[in-house]
């Protein structure tokens, strides 16, 4: 009862955008440019790029990522939303000491599954909260991410704010 059938990804994206637009407007962020508007993709490769970028293709360009940290404290987004602040890469080649690999917070029941998790979580590090993750993003190697307990993902030039938006979310809780 109350279970939604698996839907069309385009419809789900539209529903997610319908929930996030009022929130963006409330915070004065609705006019920010989106990543997809600035991409030029070779014909035939659109699906491949969308498959890898997923919801990040809708990322909003914001001047300073620090602004994002205050948003979740007062009014968490009703759907997933990502922010970017492009700048020349100046990240270190190896992770800074003191970063805890995200793999340390999960264990699989079999060695093969643990190896799979190690592959999928490579370059992901644990952060207690969004402000501390944003503060430490300059310590990340290229491609690495800090993941907060709340599910927000912080890279050197981006923040993906987590919000549950499907029935599959919360299965690990």
N, C-alpha and C positions, 0 to 999 in steps of 0.2 A: 504493500500500500504506500502510495506517495512516491514510488520509485519512478524516475523518469527514464524512458528508453534511451539507448545510445543515440545521440543526435548527430546531425551533420556538423562538422567542425566549423564551417562558415557561419551557420546559424548560431552555434555556441559563441563564436567570436563576436557576432553582432549583438547577442544578448549581454555578453560581458561588457562591450563598449557602451551599451545603453545604460548599464548600471554605473559605469565609471565616469561618464561625461558630466552628470550633475555634480559629482564629487570634485572633479577637476575644476568646474566652473566656480564652485564654492570657494576653492582655494586660489582662484585667479590663474589657473594653469591651462585652461581650455584652449588658449590660442597658441600653445607651444607647437613647434613643428615636429612631425613624426619621422622616424628613421626611414620608412619605406618611401617617403617623398623624395629622399635624397639618394636613392640607390638606382643604379643603372645595371641591369642584369642581362647577360647574354641570352638571346632567345632560346627557349626550351629549358632553361635552368632555373626558372622561377620557383617551381615546386621544390627543387633540391635546396635552394637557399631558405625558403620558408620552412622546410622540414627541420633544418638545423637551427634557425633563429627562433622559430615558434613565436611565442607572444612578444619576443624582443623586437620583432619587425615593427611593432606599434610603439616602440620606445619614444618618449618625449624628450626633446633636447632642452635641458635646463642649464642655467649659468653656473650654479654651484650645487654640487650634490649634498652639501651640508644642510641645505634648505629642506631636503627630503626627510632628514632625521626627525625634525619637529612635527612633521605631518602625522606620523603614526602614533605619537604620544597623545595627541588631542582628538584625532578623528581618522581611524584606520580606513584604508580604501575598501570599497565594497566588492572589488574584483581585482585581479592581478593587473599591475601597471608597472612599467619599467621607465626609468629616467636615464638619460645619458648626458655626459659632459665631455665631449671629445677634446683631446689635447694631445700634443706630441708624447709618445710613450717615453717614460723615464723610470720604468720599473726595474727592479733588481733581477738578476739572472736566477737567483735561488731564493726560496722563501726565507724571511727573516726568522731569527731564533725566537722561540716563544709562540709561534703559530701552531695551533693544535690541529693535526689532520682530522677532517671530518670522519674519516674511516674509524677513528678511535671510539666513536659513539655508537657504532653498530657492529654486531657480530652475526654471521650467518651460521646455520647449523652444519654446514659442510664446507670443506676446504675449497672446493671448486666454486661454490657460491661466494665465498669470501674473496677469492681471486677476482671474480666478476665485479663485486662491489669495489675492490681496490682500483680496478680499471675505470669504472664509472665515476668514482669519487676522486680520482687523481686530480690534484690541483685545487681541491676544495678544503677549506679550513674552517674550524668552528669559531664563532664569535658570540658572546653572550647577548649582545643587543646591537641595534642599528647604529647608535652614535659611536660606539667603540669600533664597529666594523668600518664605518666611514672614516674614522680617525686613522685607522691602520691600513687603509687601502694603498697608500704609497709604498708599503713594504712588500706588496705582492709581486711575484714574478709574472711575466707576460702570460695571460691566459688563466691565471689562478683566480680563485674566488673565495670570499669569506661568506659563510652562511650563518645566519643568526638562528637562535632557538625558535623564533617566530616564523622562520622560513624565508626571510628576506635574503637576497643574494647580492653581494657587493663586489664589484670588480674595480680595477684601477680607475675606470672612466664611466662606470654605470652602477645603477641600483635597480634591482628588480624587486618590487614590493609584492609580497605574497598575500593572497586572500583566497580562501576556499571558493571554488566556483564550479565544482561538479560533485556528484554523489560519491565518486571514488576517493575524494579527499577525506582524510581523517581515518582511513582504514588502519593506520599504524598506531592510532591513539588508543 
